[in-house]
Structures are given as structure tokens and as C-alpha cells.
Amino acid sequence: PKQEEQLGDGIVNVFPYNFSQNGLVAYKNGEVLEIQTISKHLGEDNVKRLVNWVMKYLSDIDIPVKRGTFIEFRSGMFNISPVGRNCSREERNDYEKFDLEHNIRKNMVAAMQKEFADLNLTYSIGGQISFDVFPQGWDKTYALRFLEEGEFDEIHFFGDKTFEGGNDFEIFTHERTIGHTVTSPEDTKEQCTKLFLS
């Protein structure tokens, strides 16, 4: 659905392989290879355990404002925001300063790493107000498991967040890929044209 929203109906039939959500949704020749979700991977009891713990933890911290949507449940991760994703731009900016001074997210991540050590989760603090929680190895390199070694002479990856800490970094630097940094869809098209159609 996400790929079709961005690239048009029937996109899974245009290319031999299609990967969305870091490869958690994988197609080969238009057929589903795998649909993986964090709830399927962790099990509902562990999802409830994590959500309940987060809500209790957030209820016990004192920060200047709280605005709602503290946990966003996505198919491949949890996005957790102590201030809440519904905050205004001004509240977002104020919270970022508060967080840098008081380490709200850093301390919460440390507590979660201890509490949920048995689940082998990765915690990624990013942006101004939140952090992501997902199973280890569920970055964009997850898609590579569907491409057999030697099946392709080269695997090219194009992404904009290719710096260390960016969500494209792991696959951009992976030994099986040739990474390319892009700045826009137009830049991607230009680089692909030069590389593959010249």
C-alpha cells in the first residue's frame, strides 16, 4: 500500500523485487515473500508489556507539557515521544531544549534497555521529540536477506540520510551495496540516468 501510494498502482509488478518498510514487506515478481510486523515478531504479550511500561514511565516523569500520542505503533517499530507527537511547533522546539538539558529521552532509553534486555531491541533517538524502538537488525539491511549472494553483480542503494545515525546509513555502507547519496527525487533520477542509461 505505501509503495502504491508513492509510486502508483501495480508497482509491485513493475520490478522483480519490491521492498517497503525496511524490507518487512517484501515482494518478488509481484508475489508476497514476507510481511513481518513488530507485533508478530515480539508477540502480543510483549507488545502489551512494553506499552504498559512506557505509559507508566511517562506518567511518572515531570516535563513542562504533555500533548498526546505518546506511542505511535507502526508495523516495524514503536515511536515514543515523552512530550507527545501532538505538540505544536513551539512546544516541539521548547521540548528539544528541555530534553537536551535534562536527558529525558536518553534516560528513558537507558531504562528500557535494562527493562527489555530480553527482547533484543534497538533504540534510536532522532529528531526533536521522540525515539524509535525496533528489533535488532530491522534497519534497511533487512531487505538484503531476500537477495541471494551472487544473484546480482551489483546492488545499488540511493538514499538521503546516509550519514552515521541516519536511517539509510547501515545499507549505504553495507558490504553488499554500492551506496549513493541523493538530495531529491530529481537528483535520484539524474544519478540513475547517468549510471544506468548513459
Salt bridges, closest charged atoms under 4 A:
GLU5 OE2 - LYS2 NZ 3.57
ASP45 OD1 - LYS48 NZ 3.91
ASP60 OD2 - LYS56 NZ 3.27
GLU72 OE1 - ARG74 NE 2.60
GLU72 OE2 - ARG85 NE 3.95
GLU91 OE2 - ARG67 NE 2.87
ASP99 OD2 - ARG105 NE 2.66
GLU101 OE2 - HIS102 NE2 3.86
ASP118 OD1 - ARG49 NH2 3.00
GLU149 OE2 - ARG176 NE 3.71
GLU154 OE1 - HIS156 NE2 2.95
ASP160 OD2 - LYS161 NZ 3.31
ASP168 OD1 - LYS140 NZ 2.46
GLU190 OE2 - LYS194 NZ 3.45
